[in-house]
Amino acid sequence: MRTLLFLLLLAFPSLAQVSSNLPLVYIDTEGKQIVDEPKVMAKMKLIYNGEGQRNTPSGTAVYDGNIGIEYRGSSSQSFPKKPFGFETWDETGEDIKFDFFGWPEESDWILYPSYNEKSLIHNVLTLRMAEQMGLYGSRTKYVELYLNGSYEGIYVFMEKVKRDKGRVDISKLEPDEESGEDLTGGYIIKVDKNTGSNNGSWKSNYSNQAGAFKPSEFFYEYPKDITTIQRDYIQSYIEDFEDVLQTENFADAATGYQQYIDMESFVLMTIVNEVAKNVDGYRISTFLYKDKNEKLKLGPPWDYDISYGNANYCNGSSYQGFSYNFNFVCPDDTWQVLFWWQKFLSDVNFVKAYRSTYDDLRSNGILEESKLLALIDELANEIKEAQVRNFQRWPILGQYVWPQPQPVPATWEGEVEELKKWIPLRLQWLDQNIPSEMEVLSAEKGLGFNVKAYPNPYISSVSIEIVSEEKAIANVRLIDLLGREIKNQDFDLEKGQNQLNLNFPENHSSQTLQLLKVKVGGVEITHRMVQK
């Protein structure tokens, strides 16, 4: 019956969408139910007449064959609009490679729904931004999907993160490569939740948080048929890197952590995560890869629905604050940011590269405000027609969908406009708050300590960043202009960067202008704070 309906849709366009500026994807499972592994065989047609051309159900199919399809993702599977992973198959269920949209040929692909991100832009924007920064990010194409005769809306047709030429371009690691140069790559590792199927994992020996043992878990992503010797090699490589990070001389350019990592990739991915204010950054859906005789690289970027202010928890909606300080903002969350960034940001070499690379991208790169806004307009224009059909199928505009902050825009145009307003505020905040080389040197050379406090104006909490020259105790006081104490609290400081949080009860009320006083040893720094 479903096969008949599928054929009717192709034969009679009136039963389906007659015309679209986006490619059309038709999938028919021939009565089989899609599950989260294993993949089931289905038929797929992709109709695409080329850039700028209209596509209709009766148009020419650039792909017309078998696929193996399954649900994919973690929390995203709970939404009505499901994410799919699929492979292009032959008649026997064996992988075959295909060059969709002129991309490098491969067999593994993803159809991404962006259900809880209603502009439908965040992921594509981030991957295009990363690409213009010189990173590999999965290629993307908006399509409209029909599944078993049912219109399912706009999806992002995209490359799965995978080792191959044109994707994560590292050496193929064969099972018999277990010694010497051969053993050194290539590997893909993922830091993530322990959900769904995986190829094995190990946990870090170090906690990401003081006072509670919350280590990150590393999953073997590639090769799938990894041997015990290969597992031991890549685990030992990352453990040696983490051991060095814990030493007093971790920042030494010759003997420190830079022996193990490609700093450029770590700096660029840090900028990607911070521009997007990615709530999951550095702790979930985080990829790492290593080629033969090469250092460990961070990337490629992945999963940015809950970013650009689209999270109503852990300060995720604010354009202020750093994603790498998640552990201080949300210490009770199970999945914490790798402790690596606490160390990186105490190293003048990393901070110098971070600040100068960001400044270059802001002055003459994709992070120029006009360029980012133009990219958003380009993507919005591409899906402007199809988004109407998408939200007829999924009538969620103006309604809360986890984890969207309030107020919820009533229209798709409102969602896009919200993104366009958020990004300039974020960039301006980063301009003022990304640390500088001198701030780290001031701590290293004993010139005192540096304090930043935000948001300002604040409502019910204040975050404080302190770069300290040594382990110490910071006394933090908030007083009004009459000298009355609103808050008085001591904090233990580690050498380097520290993140503190002052929280106030909901009924807290005082004068609008207040003084925040931070005292370490015999030195006190005062900030003027404004309460909304």
Helices and strands as residue ranges (DSSP letters): H 2-11, G 13-15, E 24-28, E 40-47, E 61-71, G 75-78, E 84-89, G 100-102, E 108-112, H 122-132, E 140-147, E 150-159, G 180-184, E 187-191, E 201-203, E 217-222, H 228-245, G 257-259, H 263-276, E 286-290, E 296-298, G 323-325, H 326-329, H 340-344, H 348-364, H 369-393, H 412-433, H 437-444, E 450-454, E 461-468, E 472-480, E 485-493, E 496-503, E 513-520, E 523-530
